Amino acid sequence: MRNVGKTLFAICLAAVHSGAAAADQMTRAYTSGDWSLMTDANTPHLFCFVTSEPKSTAPADAQRQPPRAYISAWPKDGIRAEVSFRMGFRVKKNAQALATVSPAGFRLFASGDRTYVSDSTRELKLVEAMRKGTTMTVAATSDAGAAVTDTYSLNGIGQALQKLQETCF
């Protein structure tokens, strides 16, 4: 994960998920299917992302914060599509997480409650698979040992990513 991106990502996500203050900092600019484009208030934008929540989770009674998928962009840094997943629990150290868009699987590494694609080439392949696919699963193990799998709809991801590029670059 790129250090500048990781730091800004953490700051923006903290703002996005902190309640009323988030409304002043990030705006829903577009929605397509199950994916939304969020932008900051700057012109030109410093940070944008598309996001979605899973349609289902197994086990359904998993104790955690709400999970989300993100594809983030930092126009100033030339970062167009950085994939991450908020699992909503601390991921077990050294446990492998996996994103799957049939038939391809993509290994993820964890940092706290988030998972990332470690290789930029694989990250681009995951984004391309997401554009072509219909569903994606993300599986990880919590530090308490619970194996959790989230299933995301990819309905609207292509249009949302197109709007991300048009709006933020």
Secondary structure as a PSIPRED ss2 file (coil, helix, strand):
# PSIPRED VFORMAT (PSIPRED V4.0)

   1 M C   1.000  0.000  0.000
   2 R C   1.000  0.000  0.000
   3 N H   0.000  1.000  0.000
   4 V H   0.000  1.000  0.000
   5 G H   0.000  1.000  0.000
   6 K H   0.000  1.000  0.000
   7 T H   0.000  1.000  0.000
   8 L H   0.000  1.000  0.000
   9 F H   0.000  1.000  0.000
  10 A H   0.000  1.000  0.000
  11 I H   0.000  1.000  0.000
  12 C H   0.000  1.000  0.000
  13 L H   0.000  1.000  0.000
  14 A H   0.000  1.000  0.000
  15 A H   0.000  1.000  0.000
  16 V H   0.000  1.000  0.000
  17 H C   1.000  0.000  0.000
  18 S C   1.000  0.000  0.000
  19 G C   1.000  0.000  0.000
  20 A H   0.000  1.000  0.000
  21 A H   0.000  1.000  0.000
  22 A H   0.000  1.000  0.000
  23 A H   0.000  1.000  0.000
  24 D H   0.000  1.000  0.000
  25 Q H   0.000  1.000  0.000
  26 M E   0.000  0.000  1.000
  27 T E   0.000  0.000  1.000
  28 R E   0.000  0.000  1.000
  29 A E   0.000  0.000  1.000
  30 Y E   0.000  0.000  1.000
  31 T E   0.000  0.000  1.000
  32 S E   0.000  0.000  1.000
  33 G C   1.000  0.000  0.000
  34 D C   1.000  0.000  0.000
  35 W E   0.000  0.000  1.000
  36 S E   0.000  0.000  1.000
  37 L E   0.000  0.000  1.000
  38 M E   0.000  0.000  1.000
  39 T E   0.000  0.000  1.000
  40 D E   0.000  0.000  1.000
  41 A C   1.000  0.000  0.000
  42 N C   1.000  0.000  0.000
  43 T C   1.000  0.000  0.000
  44 P C   1.000  0.000  0.000
  45 H C   1.000  0.000  0.000
  46 L C   1.000  0.000  0.000
  47 F C   1.000  0.000  0.000
  48 C E   0.000  0.000  1.000
  49 F E   0.000  0.000  1.000
  50 V E   0.000  0.000  1.000
  51 T E   0.000  0.000  1.000
  52 S E   0.000  0.000  1.000
  53 E C   1.000  0.000  0.000
  54 P C   1.000  0.000  0.000
  55 K C   1.000  0.000  0.000
  56 S E   0.000  0.000  1.000
  57 T E   0.000  0.000  1.000
  58 A E   0.000  0.000  1.000
  59 P C   1.000  0.000  0.000
  60 A C   1.000  0.000  0.000
  61 D C   1.000  0.000  0.000
  62 A C   1.000  0.000  0.000
  63 Q C   1.000  0.000  0.000
  64 R C   1.000  0.000  0.000
  65 Q C   1.000  0.000  0.000
  66 P C   1.000  0.000  0.000
  67 P C   1.000  0.000  0.000
  68 R E   0.000  0.000  1.000
  69 A E   0.000  0.000  1.000
  70 Y E   0.000  0.000  1.000
  71 I E   0.000  0.000  1.000
  72 S E   0.000  0.000  1.000
  73 A E   0.000  0.000  1.000
  74 W E   0.000  0.000  1.000
  75 P H   0.000  1.000  0.000
  76 K H   0.000  1.000  0.000
  77 D H   0.000  1.000  0.000
  78 G C   1.000  0.000  0.000
  79 I E   0.000  0.000  1.000
  80 R E   0.000  0.000  1.000
  81 A E   0.000  0.000  1.000
  82 E E   0.000  0.000  1.000
  83 V E   0.000  0.000  1.000
  84 S E   0.000  0.000  1.000
  85 F E   0.000  0.000  1.000
  86 R E   0.000  0.000  1.000
  87 M C   1.000  0.000  0.000
  88 G C   1.000  0.000  0.000
  89 F C   1.000  0.000  0.000
  90 R C   1.000  0.000  0.000
  91 V E   0.000  0.000  1.000
  92 K C   1.000  0.000  0.000
  93 K C   1.000  0.000  0.000
  94 N C   1.000  0.000  0.000
  95 A C   1.000  0.000  0.000
  96 Q C   1.000  0.000  0.000
  97 A E   0.000  0.000  1.000
  98 L E   0.000  0.000  1.000
  99 A E   0.000  0.000  1.000
 100 T E   0.000  0.000  1.000
 101 V E   0.000  0.000  1.000
 102 S C   1.000  0.000  0.000
 103 P C   1.000  0.000  0.000
 104 A E   0.000  0.000  1.000
 105 G E   0.000  0.000  1.000
 106 F E   0.000  0.000  1.000
 107 R E   0.000  0.000  1.000
 108 L E   0.000  0.000  1.000
 109 F E   0.000  0.000  1.000
 110 A E   0.000  0.000  1.000
 111 S E   0.000  0.000  1.000
 112 G C   1.000  0.000  0.000
 113 D C   1.000  0.000  0.000
 114 R E   0.000  0.000  1.000
 115 T E   0.000  0.000  1.000
 116 Y E   0.000  0.000  1.000
 117 V C   1.000  0.000  0.000
 118 S C   1.000  0.000  0.000
 119 D C   1.000  0.000  0.000
 120 S H   0.000  1.000  0.000
 121 T H   0.000  1.000  0.000
 122 R H   0.000  1.000  0.000
 123 E H   0.000  1.000  0.000
 124 L H   0.000  1.000  0.000
 125 K H   0.000  1.000  0.000
 126 L H   0.000  1.000  0.000
 127 V H   0.000  1.000  0.000
 128 E H   0.000  1.000  0.000
 129 A H   0.000  1.000  0.000
 130 M H   0.000  1.000  0.000
 131 R H   0.000  1.000  0.000
 132 K H   0.000  1.000  0.000
 133 G C   1.000  0.000  0.000
 134 T C   1.000  0.000  0.000
 135 T E   0.000  0.000  1.000
 136 M E   0.000  0.000  1.000
 137 T E   0.000  0.000  1.000
 138 V E   0.000  0.000  1.000
 139 A E   0.000  0.000  1.000
 140 A E   0.000  0.000  1.000
 141 T E   0.000  0.000  1.000
 142 S E   0.000  0.000  1.000
 143 D C   1.000  0.000  0.000
 144 A C   1.000  0.000  0.000
 145 G C   1.000  0.000  0.000
 146 A C   1.000  0.000  0.000
 147 A E   0.000  0.000  1.000
 148 V E   0.000  0.000  1.000
 149 T E   0.000  0.000  1.000
 150 D E   0.000  0.000  1.000
 151 T E   0.000  0.000  1.000
 152 Y E   0.000  0.000  1.000
 153 S E   0.000  0.000  1.000
 154 L C   1.000  0.000  0.000
 155 N C   1.000  0.000  0.000
 156 G C   1.000  0.000  0.000
 157 I H   0.000  1.000  0.000
 158 G H   0.000  1.000  0.000
 159 Q H   0.000  1.000  0.000
 160 A H   0.000  1.000  0.000
 161 L H   0.000  1.000  0.000
 162 Q H   0.000  1.000  0.000
 163 K H   0.000  1.000  0.000
 164 L H   0.000  1.000  0.000
 165 Q H   0.000  1.000  0.000
 166 E H   0.000  1.000  0.000
 167 T H   0.000  1.000  0.000
 168 C H   0.000  1.000  0.000
 169 F C   1.000  0.000  0.000
